[in-house]
Amino acid sequence: MLGRKKKQSPRAKAGAADTLISKETKINGNVNFTGVLYVDGYVKGDITADEFENSLLTIGQNGFVEGEINVPHIMIFGRVKGDVHALEHVELMSDARIEGNVYYKLIEMAMGAEVNGQMVHKEEKPKLLGHHNKPHSLEGKQDTSEKADEKVKEDKKAS
């Protein structure tokens, strides 16, 4: 009907997560997830998204991850000790602290956020081009400038 707004899904409205690692939780081991993961506790291990397009990892203000992160979309309020690979987008809030390299396609960084490591922009995968070491027209032939140099040297010796 006219004038009515579409209803938002509860997830979009509330910002709910599929998986929650709460403040008092400690995990020793790797975490693989699909969808939305919110970490406000401690994780010692790698965090990887199984669904590479829509997955989101949020590390809350109390969250601490010791390990490598490979997720398309990442928001960091807390701390990370390890490399961060944001396959699409990473957002570092003002209290974010990272000890490791950050690999990103798109980054947003608030004033006060810290990265103790390299920040490396990763472009889209390069397209494969068919190329050869030498152009076909020159294969088996000597460069014309080299031939000219040899001819000049021979002429000088003859005179």
SEZA-229425 format. One record per atom (N, C-alpha, C, O, CB): residue in one letter; x, y, z. Coordinates in steps of 0.2 Angstrom, whole numbers, padded with zeros to 4 digits, always signed. Glycine has a CB too. Example, Ala and Ser with C-alpha at 12.3 -4.5 7.8 and 13.67 -1.06 7.14 Angstrom:
// SEZA-229425
A+0066-0028+0039
A+0062-0022+0039
A+0066-0016+0039
A+0071-0017+0042
A+0057-0022+0045
S+0064-0011+0035
S+0068-0005+0036
S+0064+0000+0039
S+0067+0006+0040
S+0070-0003+0029
// end
This chain:
// SEZA-229425
M+0004-0006+0000
M+0000+0000+0000
M+0004+0006+0000
M+0010+0006+0002
M-0005+0000+0006
L+0001+0012-0002
L+0005+0018-0002
L+0007+0020+0005
L+0002+0020+0009
L+0001+0023-0006
G+0012+0023+0006
G+0014+0026+0012
G+0017+0021+0017
G+0019+0023+0023
G+0009+0030+0015
R+0016+0015+0016
R+0019+0010+0021
R+0026+0008+0019
R+0028+0007+0014
R+0014+0004+0021
K+0030+0008+0024
K+0037+0006+0024
K+0037-0002+0024
K+0033-0005+0027
K+0041+0009+0029
K+0042-0005+0020
K+0043-0012+0021
K+0046-0014+0028
K+0050-0010+0031
K+0048-0014+0015
K+0044-0019+0030
K+0046-0022+0037
K+0053-0024+0036
K+0055-0027+0031
K+0042-0027+0039
Q+0058-0022+0040
Q+0065-0025+0040
Q+0065-0031+0044
Q+0061-0033+0048
Q+0069-0020+0044
S+0069-0036+0042
S+0070-0042+0045
S+0072-0041+0052
S+0076-0036+0053
S+0075-0047+0041
P+0071-0045+0057
P+0073-0044+0064
P+0081-0043+0064
P+0083-0040+0069
P+0071-0050+0068
R+0084-0047+0060
R+0091-0047+0061
R+0094-0040+0059
R+0099-0038+0062
R+0094-0053+0056
A+0092-0037+0053
A+0094-0031+0051
A+0092-0025+0056
A+0096-0021+0057
A+0091-0029+0044
K+0087-0026+0059
K+0085-0021+0064
K+0088-0022+0071
K+0091-0017+0073
K+0077-0022+0066
A+0089-0028+0073
A+0092-0029+0080
A+0100-0030+0079
A+0103-0029+0084
A+0089-0034+0083
G+0102-0031+0073
G+0110-0032+0072
G+0112-0039+0076
G+0117-0040+0078
G+0114-0027+0076
A+0107-0044+0076
A+0108-0050+0079
A+0113-0054+0075
A+0114-0053+0069
A+0102-0054+0079
A+0117-0058+0079
A+0122-0063+0076
A+0119-0070+0076
A+0115-0072+0080
A+0128-0062+0080
D+0122-0074+0071
D+0120-0081+0071
D+0124-0085+0076
D+0121-0089+0079
D+0122-0084+0064
T+0130-0082+0078
T+0134-0085+0083
T+0137-0080+0087
T+0140-0075+0085
T+0140-0090+0080
L+0137-0081+0094
L+0139-0077+0099
L+0144-0080+0103
L+0143-0085+0106
L+0133-0074+0103
I+0150-0077+0104
I+0155-0079+0109
I+0155-0074+0114
I+0158-0068+0113
I+0162-0080+0105
S+0152-0075+0120
S+0151-0070+0124
S+0157-0068+0129
S+0162-0071+0128
S+0145-0072+0129
K+0157-0063+0132
K+0162-0060+0136
K+0166-0065+0141
K+0172-0064+0141
K+0159-0054+0141
E+0162-0069+0144
E+0165-0074+0148
E+0168-0081+0145
E+0170-0085+0149
E+0160-0076+0154
T+0167-0081+0138
T+0169-0087+0135
T+0176-0087+0132
T+0178-0082+0130
T+0164-0088+0129
K+0180-0093+0133
K+0186-0093+0131
K+0187-0099+0126
K+0184-0105+0128
K+0192-0094+0136
I+0189-0099+0120
I+0190-0104+0115
I+0197-0105+0113
I+0200-0100+0111
I+0185-0103+0109
N+0199-0111+0114
N+0206-0113+0111
N+0205-0118+0105
N+0203-0123+0106
N+0210-0116+0117
G+0206-0115+0099
G+0205-0119+0093
G+0202-0115+0088
G+0200-0109+0089
G+0200-0125+0095
N+0202-0117+0082
N+0200-0113+0076
N+0192-0113+0076
N+0189-0118+0078
N+0203-0116+0069
V+0190-0107+0073
V+0183-0106+0072
V+0181-0105+0065
V+0184-0101+0062
V+0180-0100+0077
N+0177-0110+0062
N+0174-0109+0055
N+0167-0107+0056
N+0163-0110+0060
N+0175-0115+0051
F+0164-0102+0053
F+0157-0100+0053
F+0154-0098+0047
F+0158-0097+0042
F+0157-0095+0058
T+0148-0098+0047
T+0144-0095+0041
T+0139-0090+0044
T+0136-0091+0049
T+0140-0101+0037
G+0138-0084+0040
G+0134-0079+0042
G+0137-0074+0046
G+0142-0071+0044
G+0128-0082+0046
V+0134-0073+0052
V+0137-0067+0057
V+0139-0070+0063
V+0136-0074+0067
V+0131-0062+0058
L+0146-0068+0065
L+0149-0071+0071
L+0151-0064+0075
L+0154-0060+0072
L+0155-0075+0070
Y+0149-0064+0081
Y+0150-0059+0086
Y+0155-0062+0091
Y+0153-0066+0095
Y+0144-0055+0089
V+0161-0059+0092
V+0166-0061+0097
V+0167-0056+0102
V+0169-0051+0101
V+0172-0063+0094
D+0164-0057+0108
D+0166-0053+0114
D+0170-0056+0119
D+0171-0053+0125
D+0159-0050+0117
G+0172-0062+0118
G+0176-0066+0123
G+0183-0067+0120
G+0185-0062+0116
G+0173-0073+0124
Y+0186-0072+0122
Y+0193-0074+0120
Y+0193-0080+0115
Y+0191-0085+0117
Y+0198-0075+0126
V+0197-0079+0109
V+0198-0084+0105
V+0205-0085+0103
V+0208-0080+0101
V+0194-0083+0098
K+0208-0091+0105
K+0215-0092+0103
K+0215-0097+0097
K+0214-0103+0099
K+0219-0095+0109
G+0215-0095+0091
G+0215-0099+0085
G+0213-0095+0079
G+0211-0089+0080
G+0210-0105+0086
D+0213-0098+0074
D+0211-0094+0067
D+0203-0094+0067
D+0200-0099+0069
D+0214-0098+0061
I+0201-0089+0064
I+0194-0088+0062
I+0193-0087+0055
I+0196-0083+0052
I+0191-0082+0066
T+0189-0092+0052
T+0188-0092+0045
T+0180-0092+0043
T+0177-0096+0046
T+0192-0098+0042
A+0178-0088+0038
A+0171-0089+0036
A+0171-0094+0030
A+0175-0094+0026
A+0169-0082+0033
D+0166-0098+0031
D+0165-0103+0026
D+0161-0101+0020
D+0162-0103+0014
D+0161-0109+0029
E+0157-0096+0021
E+0153-0092+0016
E+0157-0086+0014
E+0156-0081+0018
E+0145-0091+0018
F+0160-0086+0008
F+0165-0080+0007
F+0161-0074+0005
F+0165-0069+0004
F+0169-0082+0002
E+0155-0073+0004
E+0152-0067+0001
E+0149-0063+0006
E+0150-0057+0007
E+0148-0068-0005
N+0145-0066+0011
N+0140-0062+0015
N+0142-0063+0022
N+0139-0060+0027
N+0133-0065+0014
S+0148-0066+0024
S+0149-0067+0031
S+0152-0061+0034
S+0156-0057+0031
S+0154-0073+0032
L+0150-0060+0040
L+0153-0054+0044
L+0155-0056+0051
L+0152-0060+0054
L+0147-0049+0045
L+0161-0054+0053
L+0164-0055+0059
L+0164-0048+0063
L+0167-0043+0060
L+0171-0058+0059
T+0162-0048+0069
T+0162-0042+0073
T+0166-0044+0079
T+0164-0049+0083
T+0155-0039+0075
I+0171-0041+0081
I+0175-0042+0087
I+0173-0036+0092
I+0175-0030+0091
I+0183-0042+0086
G+0169-0038+0097
G+0167-0033+0102
G+0172-0029+0106
G+0178-0031+0105
G+0162-0036+0106
Q+0170-0024+0110
Q+0175-0020+0113
Q+0179-0025+0118
Q+0185-0023+0120
Q+0171-0015+0117
N+0176-0030+0121
N+0179-0035+0126
N+0182-0040+0122
N+0186-0045+0125
N+0174-0037+0131
G+0182-0041+0115
G+0184-0047+0112
G+0192-0046+0110
G+0194-0041+0110
G+0181-0047+0105
F+0195-0052+0111
F+0202-0053+0109
F+0203-0059+0105
F+0201-0065+0108
F+0206-0053+0116
V+0206-0059+0099
V+0207-0064+0095
V+0215-0065+0094
V+0218-0060+0092
V+0204-0064+0088
E+0217-0071+0096
E+0224-0072+0095
E+0225-0078+0089
E+0224-0084+0091
E+0228-0075+0101
G+0226-0075+0083
G+0226-0080+0077
G+0224-0076+0071
G+0223-0070+0071
G+0221-0086+0078
E+0224-0080+0066
E+0223-0077+0059
E+0216-0076+0057
E+0212-0081+0059
E+0227-0080+0054
I+0214-0071+0054
I+0207-0070+0052
I+0206-0070+0045
I+0210-0066+0042
I+0204-0064+0056
N+0201-0074+0042
N+0200-0074+0035
N+0192-0073+0034
N+0189-0078+0034
N+0203-0080+0031
V+0190-0067+0033
V+0183-0066+0033
V+0182-0060+0028
V+0186-0055+0028
V+0180-0064+0040
P+0176-0060+0024
P+0175-0055+0019
P+0174-0048+0023
P+0177-0043+0021
P+0169-0057+0015
H+0169-0048+0028
H+0167-0042+0031
H+0169-0042+0038
H+0167-0047+0042
H+0160-0040+0030
I+0173-0037+0041
I+0175-0037+0047
I+0175-0030+0051
I+0176-0025+0048
I+0183-0039+0048
M+0172-0030+0057
M+0172-0024+0061
M+0175-0026+0067
M+0174-0031+0071
M+0164-0022+0062
I+0180-0022+0069
I+0184-0023+0075
I+0183-0017+0080
I+0185-0011+0078
I+0192-0024+0073
F+0181-0019+0086
F+0181-0014+0091
F+0186-0016+0097
F+0188-0011+0100
F+0174-0014+0095
G+0188-0022+0097
G+0193-0025+0102
G+0200-0026+0099
G+0202-0021+0096
G+0190-0031+0105
R+0203-0031+0101
R+0210-0033+0100
R+0211-0039+0096
R+0207-0044+0096
R+0214-0033+0106
V+0216-0039+0091
V+0218-0044+0087
V+0225-0045+0088
V+0229-0040+0087
V+0215-0044+0080
K+0228-0051+0089
K+0235-0052+0088
K+0236-0058+0083
K+0235-0064+0084
K+0238-0055+0095
G+0237-0055+0077
G+0238-0060+0071
G+0236-0056+0065
G+0233-0050+0065
G+0234-0066+0072
D+0237-0059+0059
D+0235-0056+0053
D+0228-0056+0052
D+0224-0061+0053
D+0239-0059+0047
V+0225-0050+0049
V+0218-0050+0047
V+0218-0049+0040
V+0221-0045+0036
V+0215-0043+0051
H+0214-0054+0037
H+0213-0054+0029
H+0205-0052+0028
H+0201-0057+0029
H+0215-0061+0026
A+0204-0046+0027
A+0197-0044+0025
A+0196-0045+0017
A+0199-0040+0014
A+0195-0037+0028
L+0193-0050+0015
L+0192-0051+0008
L+0188-0046+0005
L+0189-0045-0002
L+0189-0058+0007
E+0184-0042+0008
E+0180-0037+0005
E+0181-0030+0009
E+0183-0025+0006
E+0173-0038+0005
H+0179-0030+0015
H+0179-0023+0019
H+0181-0025+0026
H+0179-0029+0029
H+0172-0021+0019
V+0185-0020+0029
V+0186-0020+0036
V+0185-0013+0039
V+0187-0008+0036
V+0194-0022+0037
E+0182-0013+0045
E+0181-0007+0048
E+0184-0007+0055
E+0183-0011+0059
E+0173-0005+0049
L+0189-0002+0057
L+0192-0002+0063
L+0190+0004+0067
L+0190+0009+0065
L+0200-0001+0062
M+0187+0002+0073
M+0184+0007+0077
M+0189+0010+0081
M+0195+0008+0081
M+0178+0004+0081
S+0188+0016+0085
S+0193+0020+0088
S+0197+0016+0094
S+0202+0017+0095
S+0189+0026+0092
D+0194+0011+0097
D+0197+0007+0102
D+0200+0000+0099
D+0203-0004+0103
D+0192+0005+0107
A+0200-0001+0092
A+0203-0007+0089
A+0211-0007+0090
A+0214-0001+0089
A+0201-0007+0082
R+0213-0012+0092
R+0221-0013+0092
R+0223-0020+0089
R+0220-0025+0090
R+0223-0013+0100
I+0227-0019+0084
I+0229-0025+0080
I+0237-0025+0080
I+0240-0021+0078
I+0226-0024+0072
E+0239-0031+0082
E+0246-0033+0081
E+0247-0038+0076
E+0246-0044+0077
E+0249-0035+0088
G+0248-0036+0070
G+0249-0040+0064
G+0247-0036+0058
G+0245-0030+0058
G+0244-0046+0065
N+0248-0039+0052
N+0246-0036+0046
N+0239-0036+0044
N+0235-0041+0046
N+0250-0040+0040
V+0237-0031+0041
V+0230-0030+0039
V+0230-0030+0031
V+0232-0026+0028
V+0226-0024+0042
Y+0226-0035+0028
Y+0226-0036+0021
Y+0218-0034+0020
Y+0214-0037+0022
Y+0228-0043+0018
Y+0217-0029+0015
Y+0210-0027+0014
Y+0209-0025+0007
Y+0214-0024+0003
Y+0209-0021+0019
K+0203-0025+0005
K+0201-0022-0001
K+0198-0015+0000
K+0199-0011-0005
K+0195-0027-0005
L+0194-0014+0005
L+0192-0008+0007
L+0192-0007+0014
L+0191-0012+0018
L+0184-0007+0004
I+0195-0001+0017
I+0196-0001+0024
I+0193+0006+0026
I+0193+0011+0023
I+0203-0001+0026
E+0190+0006+0032
E+0188+0012+0036
E+0191+0011+0043
E+0191+0006+0046
E+0180+0012+0037
M+0194+0017+0045
M+0198+0017+0051
M+0197+0023+0055
M+0198+0029+0052
M+0206+0017+0049
A+0194+0023+0061
A+0192+0028+0065
A+0198+0031+0068
A+0203+0027+0070
A+0187+0026+0070
M+0198+0037+0070
M+0204+0040+0074
M+0205+0037+0080
M+0200+0036+0084
M+0203+0048+0075
G+0211+0035+0082
G+0212+0031+0088
G+0214+0024+0087
G+0217+0021+0091
G+0207+0032+0093
A+0212+0021+0081
A+0213+0014+0080
A+0220+0013+0079
A+0224+0018+0076
A+0209+0012+0074
E+0223+0007+0081
E+0230+0006+0080
E+0231+0000+0076
E+0228-0005+0077
E+0233+0005+0087
V+0236+0000+0072
V+0238-0006+0068
V+0246-0006+0069
V+0249-0002+0066
V+0236-0006+0061
N+0248-0011+0072
N+0256-0012+0073
N+0258-0018+0068
N+0258-0024+0070
N+0258-0014+0080
G+0259-0016+0062
G+0260-0021+0057
G+0259-0017+0050
G+0258-0011+0050
G+0256-0027+0057
Q+0259-0021+0045
Q+0258-0018+0038
Q+0251-0018+0036
Q+0247-0022+0038
Q+0262-0022+0033
M+0249-0013+0032
M+0243-0012+0030
M+0243-0013+0022
M+0246-0009+0019
M+0239-0005+0031
V+0241-0019+0019
V+0242-0020+0012
V+0235-0020+0009
V+0231-0024+0010
V+0245-0027+0012
H+0235-0016+0004
H+0229-0016-0001
H+0229-0022-0005
H+0234-0022-0009
H+0228-0009-0004
K+0224-0026-0006
K+0223-0031-0010
K+0218-0029-0016
K+0212-0028-0014
K+0222-0038-0007
E+0220-0029-0022
E+0216-0028-0027
E+0212-0034-0029
E+0214-0040-0027
E+0219-0025-0033
E+0207-0034-0034
E+0204-0040-0036
E+0209-0044-0039
E+0214-0042-0041
E+0198-0038-0041
K+0207-0050-0040
K+0212-0055-0043
K+0214-0053-0050
K+0209-0051-0054
K+0209-0062-0043
P+0220-0053-0052
P+0222-0051-0058
P+0219-0056-0063
P+0219-0062-0062
P+0230-0050-0059
K+0217-0053-0069
K+0215-0057-0075
K+0221-0061-0078
K+0226-0058-0079
K+0211-0053-0080
L+0220-0067-0080
L+0225-0071-0083
L+0226-0068-0090
L+0221-0068-0094
L+0224-0078-0082
L+0232-0067-0092
L+0233-0065-0099
L+0237-0070-0102
L+0242-0072-0099
L+0236-0057-0099
G+0236-0071-0109
G+0240-0076-0112
G+0246-0072-0115
G+0245-0068-0120
G+0236-0079-0118
H+0252-0073-0112
H+0258-0070-0115
H+0264-0075-0115
H+0264-0080-0112
H+0260-0064-0110
H+0269-0073-0119
H+0275-0077-0120
H+0281-0073-0118
H+0281-0067-0118
H+0275-0079-0127
N+0286-0077-0117
N+0292-0073-0115
N+0295-0069-0121
N+0297-0063-0120
N+0298-0078-0113
K+0295-0071-0127
K+0297-0068-0133
K+0291-0067-0138
K+0288-0072-0139
K+0303-0071-0136
P+0291-0062-0141
P+0286-0061-0146
P+0288-0066-0152
P+0293-0067-0153
P+0285-0054-0149
H+0282-0069-0155
H+0284-0074-0160
H+0288-0071-0166
H+0292-0075-0169
H+0277-0077-0163
S+0287-0065-0168
S+0290-0062-0174
S+0298-0062-0173
S+0302-0061-0177
S+0288-0055-0175
L+0300-0062-0166
L+0308-0061-0165
L+0311-0068-0163
L+0317-0068-0163
L+0309-0056-0159
E+0307-0073-0162
E+0310-0080-0160
E+0314-0082-0166
E+0313-0082-0172
E+0304-0085-0159
G+0320-0084-0164
G+0325-0087-0169
G+0329-0082-0173
G+0333-0083-0177
G+0322-0092-0173
K+0327-0075-0172
K+0330-0070-0176
K+0334-0066-0171
K+0333-0065-0166
K+0325-0066-0180
Q+0340-0063-0174
Q+0344-0059-0170
Q+0341-0052-0171
Q+0339-0050-0176
Q+0351-0059-0172
D+0341-0048-0165
D+0339-0041-0165
D+0343-0037-0171
D+0349-0038-0172
D+0340-0038-0159
T+0339-0033-0175
T+0342-0029-0180
T+0347-0024-0178
T+0352-0023-0181
T+0337-0025-0184
S+0346-0021-0172
S+0352-0017-0169
S+0358-0020-0168
S+0363-0018-0169
S+0349-0013-0163
E+0358-0027-0165
E+0364-0030-0164
E+0367-0032-0171
E+0373-0032-0171
E+0362-0037-0160
K+0363-0034-0176
K+0366-0035-0182
K+0370-0029-0185
K+0375-0029-0188
K+0361-0037-0187
A+0367-0023-0184
A+0370-0017-0186
A+0376-0015-0183
A+0381-0013-0186
A+0365-0011-0185
D+0377-0016-0176
D+0383-0015-0172
D+0388-0020-0174
D+0394-0018-0175
D+0381-0017-0165
E+0387-0026-0176
E+0392-0031-0178
E+0394-0029-0185
E+0400-0030-0186
E+0389-0038-0179
K+0390-0026-0189
K+0392-0024-0196
K+0397-0018-0195
K+0402-0018-0199
K+0386-0022-0201
V+0396-0013-0191
V+0400-0008-0190
V+0407-0010-0187
V+0412-0008-0190
V+0397-0003-0185
K+0407-0015-0183
K+0413-0018-0180
K+0417-0021-0186
K+0423-0020-0186
K+0412-0022-0174
E+0414-0025-0190
E+0418-0028-0196
E+0420-0023-0201
E+0426-0024-0203
E+0413-0033-0199
D+0417-0018-0202
D+0419-0012-0207
D+0425-0009-0204
D+0430-0007-0208
D+0413-0007-0208
K+0425-0008-0197
K+0431-0004-0194
K+0437-0009-0195
K+0443-0006-0196
K+0430-0002-0187
K+0436-0015-0194
K+0442-0020-0194
K+0445-0020-0201
K+0451-0021-0202
K+0440-0027-0192
A+0440-0020-0206
A+0442-0021-0213
A+0446-0014-0215
A+0450-0015-0220
A+0436-0022-0217
S+0445-0009-0213
S+0448-0003-0215
S+0454-0001-0212
S+0458+0004-0213
S+0443+0003-0214
// end
